[in-house]
Amino acid sequence: MGLRSPEEYVASLRDGRRVMFRGAWVPDVTEHAVLRKAIDHAAIDYRLGEEAATRDLFTAQADGEPISRFYKVPESADDLLLRMRAIETATFEGRTVVTLIHEIGTDAIFALLRVAKAMDRALGTGYLPRVEALLRQARHEDWALAVAQTDSKGDRAKGPAGQVDPDQYLRIVERRPDGIVVRGAKLHTSVSVNANAMIVLPTRAMRAGEEDYAVSFWLPIASEGLKLVASPYLSGRRSPVEHPLSAEHKMVESFTWFDDVFVPWEQVFLAGEVEYAGPLALGFVDFHRFTAVSYKLPLVDLLVGSAGLLAQLNGIAGAGHVRDKLGSLAMYAATVRRLLEASALLGAMEEPGVFVPDTLTVNTAKYHFAHGFHEALRDVQDIAGGLLVTAPAWDDFTSDDIGPALRKYLQGAKGTAEERLRALYLVTDLAVSDLSGYHEVLAVHAEGSLEAEKLAATRHFDLAGKIRQARHLAGIAE
């Protein structure tokens, strides 16, 4: 098959999966009002693979058939840059909400290829052929993939083996001749309710005594015992005029419960090799932070563009403090973009033929985005003004009774009162709504915290070499 249509993607989700939404099991996710919005949003990936203007960007070739660009294993900086452009384009089409149904799963597959190769060489395991088999099947059938990584963790001051309740980290509870049985929960599992399959990764490094927790595998979403509790965030009915970004676009996360789920051995990639749990967790992050910054690009660009638009409409574009804020926003957006591009250009080829973005630079890019995001929102809010939260409703503006007065008094320096109000609605959705809160929390926590990014960058910075340089210039012998 190689490439799916949006309609084929939607049909593939009618498989009896166990999804709960607000206390009720959902018989068919494609018929659920809220979850269908997330499904239609995710289908953007498939639509862009069909349309003439974007087909070349969103498709590639493998095994003699066309495939999704996202399933192309990167072999060069150019491959990473094309992947970046595809993620950026899909997220722009999604009005700053990433689709993620191809991106996150292939991030995990690329990490698994690297780590499985290292394990097989060092330990004599046979994991790499299993990862390659998953890649071939998912690529050929154009699966939507979710990744479950973050455990419930219980007492965060303790590791997996130190918990009072041993199920606070996902673990193997039974090993059979034909596979393993796992129990536990994963949190924040993006796109799980509208994916075809899920890849499970360890969330952290493990040590001796934690062999049951060092586990990785894939399984279909409809697997027996796999239960998803969908988050209701951003699920209310919204006017497409007052909420031009979030009315029709949504990504769903879930609480993911593995209630004694059986996994066949051919789908297992890690089963007790504690020394490789950490490298696998970090290997995924190398790729996923590249994805993360790629899908932030339309968001930071819109912060600049919407602030500039309202500065014009409000008649304050020439004010010194406004020019200063617009300059800061432009530099913020440009720095995020250029750091991401540099992480691709500085990347390196690793076994077994996977081109990896530069870890130091991609973590610096993610940190710069996250560290500056809240300040950027503040500047946009300042330029836009208080009408962000006090403007009349669109129903008021279009009414015969009060509409003429609103059109008179909401007039700005340029354009019509309607144009100004529409721009305000855009920035309200972008910078002060529950969508904004969603983006703000993602900036701090998604794809790793600020501290995690700082630690990763520090690990890959040549601090020892810089200390040697300082000693030399100071005249201090080694």
C-alpha positions as CSV (number, residue, x, y, z in Angstrom):
1,M,0.0,0.0,0.0
2,G,2.6,2.6,1.1
3,L,0.3,5.6,1.4
4,R,-3.1,5.9,2.9
5,S,-5.9,8.3,2.1
6,P,-7.6,10.2,4.9
7,E,-10.6,8.1,4.5
8,E,-8.6,4.9,4.8
9,Y,-7.0,6.3,8.0
10,V,-10.3,7.0,9.6
11,A,-11.7,3.6,8.7
12,S,-8.6,1.9,10.3
13,L,-9.6,3.2,13.7
14,R,-12.9,1.2,13.8
15,D,-11.3,-1.8,15.6
16,G,-13.0,-2.1,19.0
17,R,-10.3,-0.2,20.9
18,R,-11.1,0.6,24.6
19,V,-11.3,4.3,25.0
20,M,-13.1,6.1,27.9
21,F,-14.2,9.8,27.7
22,R,-15.7,11.5,30.7
23,G,-16.6,8.3,32.4
24,A,-18.1,6.4,29.5
25,W,-16.6,3.9,27.1
26,V,-16.6,5.1,23.5
27,P,-18.1,2.5,21.1
28,D,-16.5,4.0,18.0
29,V,-14.0,6.9,18.2
30,T,-14.8,8.0,14.7
31,E,-18.4,8.7,15.7
32,H,-17.5,10.6,18.9
33,A,-18.0,14.4,18.6
34,V,-14.8,15.4,20.4
35,L,-12.5,12.5,19.4
36,R,-13.6,12.8,15.8
37,K,-12.2,16.4,15.8
38,A,-8.8,15.0,16.8
39,I,-9.1,12.3,14.1
40,D,-9.9,14.8,11.4
41,H,-7.0,17.0,12.6
42,A,-4.6,14.1,12.4
43,A,-5.8,13.2,8.9
44,I,-4.0,16.4,7.7
45,D,-0.9,14.3,7.4
46,Y,-2.6,12.0,4.9
47,R,-4.3,14.8,3.0
48,L,-1.0,16.6,2.4
49,G,0.5,13.4,1.1
50,E,-2.2,13.5,-1.7
51,E,-2.4,17.1,-2.7
52,A,-0.3,18.2,-5.6
53,A,1.2,21.2,-3.9
54,T,2.6,19.2,-1.0
55,R,2.9,15.6,-2.3
56,D,6.6,15.8,-3.0
57,L,7.4,17.1,0.5
58,F,5.2,14.6,2.3
59,T,6.2,11.5,0.3
60,A,9.4,9.5,-0.3
61,Q,10.3,6.1,-1.8
62,A,11.2,2.8,-0.1
63,D,11.1,-0.8,-1.3
64,G,9.9,0.4,-4.7
65,E,6.7,2.1,-3.4
66,P,5.8,5.6,-2.3
67,I,5.8,6.1,1.5
68,S,5.1,8.9,4.0
69,R,8.1,11.2,4.3
70,F,8.1,10.6,8.0
71,Y,8.9,6.9,7.5
72,K,12.1,7.8,5.6
73,V,15.0,7.0,7.8
74,P,17.2,10.1,7.8
75,E,20.5,9.5,6.0
76,S,21.7,13.1,5.7
77,A,21.2,16.7,6.9
78,D,18.9,17.2,3.9
79,D,16.6,14.4,5.1
80,L,16.3,16.1,8.5
81,L,15.6,19.5,6.9
82,L,12.9,18.0,4.7
83,R,11.4,16.3,7.8
84,M,11.5,19.7,9.6
85,R,9.7,21.3,6.7
86,A,7.0,18.6,6.6
87,I,6.3,18.9,10.3
88,E,6.2,22.7,10.1
89,T,3.8,22.6,7.1
90,A,1.4,20.1,8.7
91,T,1.4,22.1,12.0
92,F,0.7,25.3,10.1
93,E,-2.2,23.5,8.4
94,G,-3.3,22.4,11.9
95,R,-3.2,26.1,13.0
96,T,-0.3,25.7,15.5
97,V,-1.5,22.2,16.7
98,V,0.8,19.4,15.6
99,T,-0.6,16.3,14.0
100,L,2.1,14.0,15.5
101,I,0.6,10.7,14.2
102,H,3.7,9.9,12.1
103,E,6.3,12.1,13.7
104,I,6.5,10.7,17.3
105,G,6.3,7.1,16.3
106,T,9.1,7.4,13.8
107,D,11.2,9.3,16.3
108,A,10.9,6.2,18.5
109,I,11.7,3.8,15.6
110,F,14.9,5.7,14.7
111,A,16.0,5.5,18.3
112,L,15.2,1.8,18.5
113,L,17.3,1.1,15.3
114,R,20.3,2.7,16.9
115,V,20.0,1.1,20.4
116,A,18.9,-2.4,19.1
117,K,22.0,-2.5,16.9
118,A,24.2,-1.6,19.9
119,M,22.5,-4.3,22.0
120,D,22.7,-7.0,19.5
121,R,26.4,-6.3,18.9
122,A,27.2,-6.2,22.7
123,L,24.9,-8.8,24.1
124,G,24.1,-11.1,21.2
125,T,20.3,-10.3,21.3
126,G,18.2,-10.3,18.2
127,Y,16.3,-7.0,18.6
128,L,17.3,-5.2,15.4
129,P,15.4,-7.5,13.0
130,R,12.3,-7.0,15.1
131,V,12.6,-3.2,14.9
132,E,13.2,-3.4,11.1
133,A,10.1,-5.6,10.8
134,L,8.0,-3.0,12.6
135,L,9.4,-0.3,10.4
136,R,8.6,-2.2,7.2
137,Q,5.1,-3.0,8.3
138,A,4.2,0.4,9.7
139,R,5.7,2.1,6.6
140,H,4.0,-0.2,4.1
141,E,0.6,0.2,5.8
142,D,1.2,3.9,6.6
143,W,0.3,3.5,10.3
144,A,-0.5,6.3,12.7
145,L,1.8,5.6,15.7
146,A,1.7,6.7,19.3
147,V,4.5,6.5,21.9
148,A,4.0,5.8,25.6
149,Q,7.0,6.7,27.7
150,T,6.2,8.7,30.9
151,D,5.4,6.4,33.8
152,S,3.1,7.4,36.7
153,K,6.2,7.3,38.9
154,G,4.5,7.4,42.3
155,D,7.1,8.8,44.7
156,R,9.4,10.7,42.4
157,A,12.2,10.7,44.9
158,K,12.4,6.9,44.4
159,G,13.3,4.8,41.4
160,P,11.1,1.9,40.1
161,A,12.3,-0.7,42.5
162,G,11.9,1.6,45.5
163,Q,8.2,2.3,45.1
164,V,5.7,1.1,47.7
165,D,3.4,0.1,44.9
166,P,5.6,-1.8,42.3
167,D,3.2,-0.9,39.5
168,Q,4.1,2.8,39.5
169,Y,6.5,2.0,36.6
170,L,5.4,-0.2,33.8
171,R,6.9,-3.7,34.4
172,I,7.0,-7.2,33.2
173,V,4.9,-9.4,35.5
174,E,5.2,-12.6,33.6
175,R,7.5,-14.1,31.0
176,R,6.1,-16.8,28.8
177,P,7.6,-18.9,26.0
178,D,5.6,-16.9,23.5
179,G,5.9,-13.4,25.1
180,I,5.6,-11.2,28.2
181,V,2.8,-9.8,30.2
182,V,3.1,-6.1,31.3
183,R,1.3,-4.1,34.0
184,G,1.3,-0.4,34.8
185,A,0.3,3.0,33.4
186,K,1.8,5.6,31.2
187,L,0.8,9.3,31.2
188,H,0.5,12.1,28.6
189,T,0.3,9.6,25.7
190,S,-0.3,11.8,22.7
191,V,-2.5,10.7,19.8
192,S,-3.1,7.2,21.4
193,V,-6.9,7.3,20.9
194,N,-6.4,7.9,17.1
195,A,-3.3,5.8,16.4
196,N,-3.1,2.3,14.9
197,A,-0.3,1.1,17.2
198,M,1.7,2.2,20.2
199,I,5.4,2.0,20.8
200,V,6.4,1.7,24.5
201,L,9.7,3.1,25.8
202,P,11.4,3.3,29.2
203,T,11.2,6.7,30.8
204,R,14.6,6.7,32.5
205,A,17.8,4.9,33.1
206,M,17.6,1.6,35.1
207,R,20.0,-0.2,37.3
208,A,20.5,-3.8,38.6
209,G,17.4,-5.0,40.4
210,E,15.1,-3.1,38.0
211,E,15.2,-5.6,35.2
212,D,11.4,-6.0,35.1
213,Y,11.1,-2.3,34.4
214,A,13.6,-2.2,31.5
215,V,11.0,-3.0,28.9
216,S,10.1,-1.7,25.4
217,F,7.7,-3.1,22.8
218,W,5.0,-2.3,20.3
219,L,1.4,-3.4,20.2
220,P,-1.9,-2.6,18.3
221,I,-4.1,0.0,20.1
222,A,-7.0,-2.6,20.2
223,S,-4.9,-5.1,22.2
224,E,-6.7,-6.8,25.0
225,G,-6.1,-5.2,28.3
226,L,-4.9,-1.8,26.9
227,K,-7.3,0.9,28.1
228,L,-7.1,4.6,27.3
229,V,-8.7,7.4,29.3
230,A,-8.8,10.4,27.0
231,S,-8.2,13.9,28.3
232,P,-11.1,16.2,27.9
233,Y,-8.9,19.4,27.7
234,L,-10.0,21.7,24.8
235,S,-13.2,19.7,24.2
236,G,-15.9,22.4,24.4
237,R,-17.9,23.7,21.5
238,R,-16.2,26.7,19.9
239,S,-17.1,29.4,17.5
240,P,-14.8,29.2,14.5
241,V,-14.8,33.0,14.3
242,E,-13.9,33.5,18.0
243,H,-11.6,30.5,18.1
244,P,-10.0,30.5,14.7
245,L,-7.2,28.2,15.8
246,S,-8.8,25.7,18.2
247,A,-12.4,25.4,16.9
248,E,-11.6,22.6,14.5
249,H,-8.2,21.4,15.6
250,K,-7.3,19.3,18.6
251,M,-4.8,16.7,19.7
252,V,-5.8,14.2,22.4
253,E,-3.6,12.8,25.2
254,S,-4.5,9.8,27.3
255,F,-3.9,8.1,30.6
256,T,-2.8,4.7,29.3
257,W,-3.4,1.6,31.4
258,F,-1.7,-1.7,30.7
259,D,-4.0,-4.1,32.6
260,D,-1.9,-7.2,32.3
261,V,-1.4,-6.9,28.6
262,F,0.3,-9.8,26.6
263,V,3.0,-8.8,24.1
264,P,4.4,-11.5,21.8
265,W,8.2,-11.8,21.8
266,E,8.5,-10.6,18.1
267,Q,7.1,-7.3,19.3
268,V,9.5,-6.8,22.2
269,F,12.6,-4.6,21.9
270,L,13.9,-4.6,25.5
271,A,13.2,-7.1,28.3
272,G,15.5,-6.7,31.2
273,E,18.7,-5.3,29.7
274,V,18.9,-2.5,32.3
275,E,22.0,-0.9,30.8
276,Y,20.2,0.0,27.6
277,A,17.0,1.6,29.2
278,G,18.7,5.0,29.6
279,P,20.3,5.1,26.1
280,L,16.9,4.2,24.6
281,A,15.1,6.9,26.5
282,L,17.7,9.5,25.5
283,G,18.0,8.2,21.9
284,F,14.3,8.9,21.5
285,V,14.7,12.4,22.9
286,D,17.4,13.2,20.3
287,F,14.9,12.8,17.5
288,H,11.8,13.9,19.4
289,R,13.2,17.3,20.4
290,F,14.0,17.9,16.8
291,T,10.3,17.1,16.0
292,A,9.3,19.3,18.9
293,V,11.1,22.4,17.7
294,S,9.9,21.8,14.2
295,Y,6.3,22.0,15.2
296,K,6.9,25.1,17.3
297,L,8.0,27.1,14.2
298,P,4.5,28.0,13.1
299,L,3.6,28.9,16.6
300,V,6.5,31.4,17.1
301,D,6.0,32.8,13.6
302,L,2.4,33.5,14.4
303,L,3.3,35.3,17.6
304,V,5.4,37.7,15.6
305,G,2.8,38.1,12.8
306,S,-0.2,38.6,15.0
307,A,1.6,41.1,17.2
308,G,2.7,43.0,14.1
309,L,-0.9,42.9,12.7
310,L,-2.4,44.3,15.9
311,A,0.3,46.9,16.2
312,Q,-0.8,48.2,12.8
313,L,-4.5,48.0,13.5
314,N,-4.2,49.7,16.9
315,G,-2.0,52.5,15.4
316,I,1.0,51.8,17.6
317,A,3.4,50.3,15.2
318,G,5.6,53.3,15.4
319,A,5.9,53.5,19.2
320,G,9.4,52.8,20.4
321,H,8.4,50.2,23.0
322,V,6.3,48.4,20.4
323,R,9.2,48.3,17.9
324,D,11.4,46.9,20.6
325,K,8.9,44.1,21.4
326,L,8.5,43.3,17.8
327,G,12.2,43.1,17.4
328,S,12.6,40.8,20.4
329,L,9.8,38.6,19.0
330,A,11.5,38.4,15.6
331,M,14.8,37.5,17.1
332,Y,13.2,34.9,19.3
333,A,11.5,33.2,16.3
334,A,14.6,33.5,14.1
335,T,16.9,32.0,16.7
336,V,14.7,29.0,17.3
337,R,14.5,28.3,13.6
338,R,18.3,28.7,13.0
339,L,19.3,26.6,15.9
340,L,17.0,23.8,14.6
341,E,18.5,24.0,11.2
342,A,22.0,24.0,12.7
343,S,21.2,20.8,14.6
344,A,20.5,19.1,11.3
345,L,23.5,20.5,9.6
346,L,25.8,19.5,12.5
347,G,24.3,16.0,12.8
348,A,26.1,12.8,12.2
349,M,25.6,9.3,10.8
350,E,25.3,6.5,13.3
351,E,24.8,2.8,13.0
352,P,22.8,1.2,11.5
353,G,22.7,4.1,8.9
354,V,20.6,6.7,10.8
355,F,21.6,10.4,10.6
356,V,21.1,11.9,14.0
357,P,20.6,15.6,14.8
358,D,23.3,17.2,16.9
359,T,22.3,16.7,20.5
360,L,23.8,19.8,22.0
361,T,22.3,22.1,19.3
362,V,18.8,20.5,19.3
363,N,18.6,20.7,23.1
364,T,19.7,24.3,22.9
365,A,17.0,25.0,20.4
366,K,14.3,23.4,22.5
367,Y,15.5,25.2,25.7
368,H,15.6,28.6,23.9
369,F,12.0,28.0,22.7
370,A,10.7,26.9,26.1
371,H,12.6,29.5,28.1
372,G,11.4,32.4,25.9
373,F,7.8,31.4,25.3
374,H,6.1,32.9,28.2
375,E,7.9,36.2,27.7
376,A,6.9,36.2,24.1
377,L,3.3,35.7,25.0
378,R,3.5,38.7,27.4
379,D,4.8,40.9,24.6
380,V,2.0,39.9,22.3
381,Q,-0.6,40.5,25.0
382,D,0.9,43.9,25.7
383,I,0.7,45.0,22.0
384,A,-2.8,43.6,21.5
385,G,-4.4,45.3,24.5
386,G,-7.2,44.5,27.0
387,L,-9.8,43.7,24.4
388,L,-8.2,40.3,24.2
389,V,-10.4,39.4,27.2
390,T,-13.2,42.0,27.1
391,A,-14.2,42.1,23.4
392,P,-17.8,41.6,22.6
393,A,-19.0,38.3,21.1
394,W,-19.3,37.8,17.3
395,D,-23.1,37.4,17.8
396,D,-23.1,40.9,19.3
397,F,-21.0,42.4,16.5
398,T,-23.3,41.0,13.8
399,S,-26.6,41.9,15.5
400,D,-28.8,44.5,13.9
401,D,-29.4,46.1,17.3
402,I,-25.9,46.8,18.8
403,G,-23.8,45.9,15.8
404,P,-23.6,49.4,14.2
405,A,-22.4,50.9,17.5
406,L,-19.8,48.2,17.9
407,R,-18.6,48.8,14.3
408,K,-18.2,52.5,15.1
409,Y,-16.4,52.3,18.4
410,L,-14.2,49.3,17.7
411,Q,-12.7,50.9,14.7
412,G,-8.9,51.1,14.9
413,A,-6.2,53.0,13.0
414,K,-6.4,50.9,9.9
415,G,-8.8,48.5,8.4
416,T,-12.3,47.9,9.5
417,A,-13.7,47.2,12.9
418,E,-14.4,43.6,11.8
419,E,-10.8,43.1,10.8
420,R,-9.6,44.4,14.1
421,L,-12.0,42.1,16.0
422,R,-11.0,39.1,14.0
423,A,-7.4,39.8,14.7
424,L,-8.2,40.1,18.4
425,Y,-10.0,36.8,18.4
426,L,-6.9,35.2,16.7
427,V,-4.6,36.5,19.4
428,T,-7.1,35.6,22.2
429,D,-7.1,32.0,21.0
430,L,-3.3,32.1,20.6
431,A,-2.2,33.9,23.7
432,V,-4.8,33.9,26.5
433,S,-7.1,30.9,25.9
434,D,-7.1,27.3,27.1
435,L,-5.2,26.6,23.8
436,S,-2.6,29.1,25.0
437,G,-2.5,27.3,28.4
438,Y,-2.0,24.0,26.5
439,H,1.0,25.5,24.5
440,E,2.4,27.0,27.7
441,V,2.4,23.7,29.6
442,L,3.8,21.9,26.5
443,A,6.6,24.5,26.4
444,V,7.6,23.6,30.0
445,H,7.0,19.9,30.1
446,A,6.6,18.3,26.6
447,E,9.6,16.4,25.1
448,G,11.4,16.9,28.4
449,S,11.6,19.7,31.0
450,L,13.8,22.8,30.9
451,E,16.1,21.1,33.3
452,A,16.3,17.9,31.2
453,E,17.2,20.0,28.1
454,K,19.9,21.9,30.1
455,L,21.3,18.6,31.5
456,A,21.4,17.1,28.0
457,A,23.2,20.1,26.6
458,T,25.7,20.2,29.5
459,R,26.5,16.5,28.9
460,H,27.4,17.2,25.3
461,F,29.3,20.5,25.9
462,D,33.1,20.2,26.0
463,L,33.4,21.7,29.4
464,A,36.7,19.9,30.2
465,G,38.2,21.3,27.0
466,K,37.1,24.8,27.8
467,I,38.6,24.5,31.3
468,R,41.9,23.4,29.7
469,Q,41.8,26.5,27.5
470,A,41.2,28.7,30.6
471,R,44.1,27.1,32.5
472,H,46.4,27.7,29.5
473,L,45.5,31.4,29.2
474,A,45.8,31.8,32.9
475,G,49.3,30.2,32.9
476,I,48.2,27.3,35.2
477,A,49.8,24.0,34.4
478,E,47.7,20.9,33.9
